[in-house]
Amino acid sequence: MNGVVNIEDLRKLAKKRLPKIAYDFIEGGTDDEVGLVTNEQAFRKARIVPRYLVDITTREQSTTIFGRTYSSPIGIAPTGLAGLLLASIIAVAMSNASGSLNSLAASSVLDFSALRSGSAQKPTDDRSLMGRSRRMTLFWGLVLMGFGLVAWGPLLEAGLTVASLPFGSLLGLFLLGTFNRRSNATGALAGMFAGLLTILCVWRLTTTAFTWYVLIGSCVTFLVGSLVSRLTRPGEPVNHHATVRSA
């Protein structure tokens, strides 16, 4: 701190010692930093006139702002908080979106392929499979974008609500394929769409908390998938993943 006599000296010293991301976060402003420049110019126009030998026993620097009294109307806040929050939201959304899109597209492509070919085996045409995967990824991406355009309210509750909408069906599909050895592709698709439709109706038409969405969606998916699997024709391929074959 030797040689520091004003704020500019402190700024230079902080730039040398702080990591760049920390310095930019504290020192920088939002967007084009027009407000930051305007504030600096306004402060430089003000002049402090020193007064000596003046009675200060009745001096009071408190003030009232928005109906609340502050002892000193001076505060310091990180000006880059809005940008940091936006970057965090985008990073979290991208990390979750990639996994959701991959799971939804893969499940849709494999189930529809099993319905068309009558077999649960992997299609042999890799180029056709890749094309269908890309189209389903685009489709589910548009669906998730539609969810993102809805005004959801508080940030944390909105994120958990959006995540709860598809997770119930995904959990129901997992339980259906694991514990029901009579399940098939037709039942899985019917259960998935029934679970999604049920959750959307619960979300729009009731006041049920989002914490129940996963439980409701998984139960509906499992029950509808099991029922449709039993009602499908006997020649429908059966899920053998839930059975243990003896050697």
N, C-alpha and C positions, 0 to 999 in steps of 0.2 A: 504493500500500500504506500510505500515511499514514493513521493513525487506526484501523488494524486491530489489535485486541488479542486476539481469540478466534475460534473456529470460526464462530460466528454472523455475525461481521463479514465473514469470508471468503465465507460463503454469500451474503450480500446483495451483495457486490461481484461475485461470479461471476454472479449472476442478472442484473446490469445489463450485463455485458460479453459474456457468452457467448450464442450463438444459442439460442433456446428449445429446439430439438430436442437440442442438446448438453447444456444444463443439465438438462433432464428425464431424459436418458439417465443422467447421473452421479448426480443427486440423488434420482431417484424409485426406487420399489420395484416389485415385481411385484404384479399383481392389485389388491387393496384396500390394499396396503401395511401390512397388519397386522404382518408380521414386522419391518418398518422401525420402526414405532412401539414395538413391544415391545423391540427392541434399544436404542433411545434411552432408554426408561424404565429398562432394566437398567443401562446405563452411568451414568445419573444417580444411581442408588442407591449406586454405588461411590464411595468417598472416598479420595483419596491423602493419606497422612500424611507430611509432609516430615520427614526426619531429618537432623540436622546433626552434623558432626564424627564421622562413622562411617567405620570402615575399609571400603573398597570393593574391596580388592585381590582378594578371593575371590568377588566377586559374579558370577553367571552367569545370564543370562536365556534361554539356549537351552532348547528343549524338544523332545520326541519326539511326533510325530503320525502315526499309522498306520505306525509302524515307521521313520519318516524323521525325522532330527534337523534342526531349524531353528534358526538362530542367533538369530532374533528372531520370536516367534510373533505377528507383526502383518502383515497383508496388506490390500491395497486392490483391489477388483474392481468392475467396472461392474455394478451391481445390475440394470440394465435389459437385460442381454444376452439373457436368455431371450425377452423380448418382441420385441427387435429381430430375433433369429433367426427367430422365428415369423412376423413380418411379412415378412421376406425370403423365406421359403419360400412363403408365400401369394402374394406378388407374382410370383415366378418361376413358380409353378404356374399362376396365372391367365394369364400372358402366353403360356406354352406351350400351355395347354389350349385357348385360343381359336383358335389357328392349327390345332391338331390336329383339333378338332371341325369347323372350317370345311372343311378338306381332306377328311376322311373323309365328311362329310355330302354335300358337293358331288360327290365321286366316286361314291358310292353312288347318289345320286338320278339323275345323268346316265346311269350305266351301266344301271340298272334301267329308266329311261325308254326307252333305246335298245333294250333287250330287248323291251319291251312294244310299242313302236311300229314296230320293225323298221327304224329309221333312227337315225343318230347325230346328227341335227339337234336343235336346242333345242326343247322342247315349246312350243306356242303358248299354252297355258293358264297364265298366270302365277300365278293364284290357286291352282290345283291344285299347281303346282310349289312354291310357297311352303309349302303345307301339308305336302307330302312332305318338304321340306327341314327343317322344324321337327321332324317326327317322327323323321327320321334323326338329327338333332342330339341329340334326347332319347335315342335308342337308344344312340348312341356315347358320350354323356355317362354313361349308366348303366354301360356297359362300362368306361370309364376309371375311374369311381368304384369299380367292383369291383376293378380293379387297385390302386387306392389303399388299399383295406381290407386288402390282404395285407401281412403282416410281411416286409419286404424286407431289413432289416439296416441297415448304415451308410447315411447320408443320401446322400452323393455317388454311391456305387455303386448305390443304389436308384433315384435319378433317371436315371442313365445306362441302367440296365437297362430301366426302364419306357419310356424314349424309344426304345430299340433294338427293342422288340417290334413296333410298327407301321411304323417307318421302313423296314425291309427290304422290306415289301410295297409301300410307296409308291415306293421307288426302283425296284423291279422293274416296277411299272406304267409308270413313266416310260420305262424302257429298252424295255419291250415296245411302247409306242406310238411310240417314236422310231425304233427299228431294225428292227422287224418290220412290213412293209407288209401282211401277211396277217392281222394281229391284228384281233380283233373284240370286241364287248362280252361275249359268252359266255366267250371265252378270258380276258379281263381279269378278270372276276369269279371264274372258276375259279382262276386263278393267284393272285389276292389272298387268297382264303380258304385255298388250299393253303399259301401262304407263312405266313399267320398261324397256321394249325394246326401247321405244321412247327416254327415258332419256339416255340410254346407247349409242344410235346412236347420239344423240345431243352432248354427252360428247366426243365421239371418232371422230366424223366427222365434227364438227363445232367448232367455237371459242366462243360460247355463254358462258357468265359468269355463275358460279355455282349458283348465286343468283336467276336465273330464273328457275332452275331445279324443285323446288317444285311446282311453278305455272304451268309449262308445264306438269309435271307428273300428277298433280291432275286434270287438265282440260282434258287430254287425257283419264285418267282412268274413269272419270265421263261420258264423251261423249261416249266412246266405251262401257262401262258398260250399259248405258241407251239404246244404239242402240241394243246391243245383247239381252238385256232383252226383248225388244219389238219384236225381231225376233224369239225368242224361242217359242216352242209349247205352246198352251194355257194351257195345264195341268201342266206346270212348277209352283212350289210353288211361291207365291208372297210375297214380303216383306211387313209386316203389321206394322212395327215399325214407319213408317212415317205417318200413319193414326191415327186419334183420334176417338176412338169408343165412341159413346154416351151410357150412362147407360140405 
